[in-house]
Amino acid sequence: MKIVYIAVLFLLLATASAADTKWYSYEDGMVAAGSLNMPVILDFYADWCSPCIAMEEGTYPDPRVVLELSDFVAIKVDTQKRIDIETKYGIAYYPTVVFLDAQGRELSRHIGYLGPEDMVEEIKKSRGMLPKESPGVEAIFMIFAFVCAYRWLKRY
């Protein structure tokens, strides 16, 4: 019986990590980042840009990239429609990826195509530039849930 409970727990965790990245519009994403106190990845692209299309089809859906982006608010900016935002960030080439902290300050940027492995490295590099904080409520809740589950399983 313990094995069934453990298997269900792992299945739930695996399912949670297999989700796709949720992409926001610029305004909605910046509001979400501020209210959730999360860093941001801005993906500046153009529909006619073949490296942008390659990243959309091959890099961003990669499970490693999805997992690394899970603690970022992801925002796509179509530079053909949002010239104001392109100008604000000084974007001249596509694709350009800009990483911001939760307050909107730029951490880093990369110009040009990134494959999945390189994108994971860029995300990790940017995450390393974030201010260090104590564990949030989510981490404390997860620890509490695991302790409770362990004690409950121990009884049976």
C-alpha positions, 0 to 999 in steps of 0.5 A, a space after each residue: 500500500 505504501 508503494 501505491 501512495 509513493 507512486 501517486 505522489 511522484 506521479 503528481 510531482 512529475 505531472 506538475 513539472 511537465 506543464 508548458 510555459 505560460 506566455 504573457 503579453 507585456 503588460 499582463 506579464 509585468 503585472 504578474 511579475 510584480 504581484 508574484 515577485 518573480 523574475 521575467 524573461 522577455 522574448 523579442 521576436 518577429 514572425 519573419 525571423 527564422 531563428 525566432 521560429 526555430 526557438 519557438 518550435 525547438 527551444 521553448 517546448 524543450 522539457 529542460 527549458 520549460 522546467 528552468 522557466 518555471 520560476 520566471 514570468 515569460 513574456 513574448 513581445 512581437 516587435 512588429 506590433 510593439 515597437 514601443 517596447 522594442 524601443 524601450 529595451 533598445 532591441 535591434 536584432 532578433 531574437 533577443 532574450 532579456 532577463 529582468 528581476 521582479 522589479 523590472 531591472 535588467 539582469 542580462 540579455 542574449 542576442 541571437 538563436 539559443 538552442 535548448 542547452 544554451 537557453 538553460 545556461 542563460 536562464 541559470 546565469 540570469 537566476 544567479 544574478 537574482 538577489 538571494 532570498 529566504 525560502 518562500 511560503 511555497 517551500 515551507 508548505 512543500 516541506 510541511 506536506 512531505 513531513 505530513 505525508 511521511 508521518 502518515 505513510 509511516 503509520 501504515 
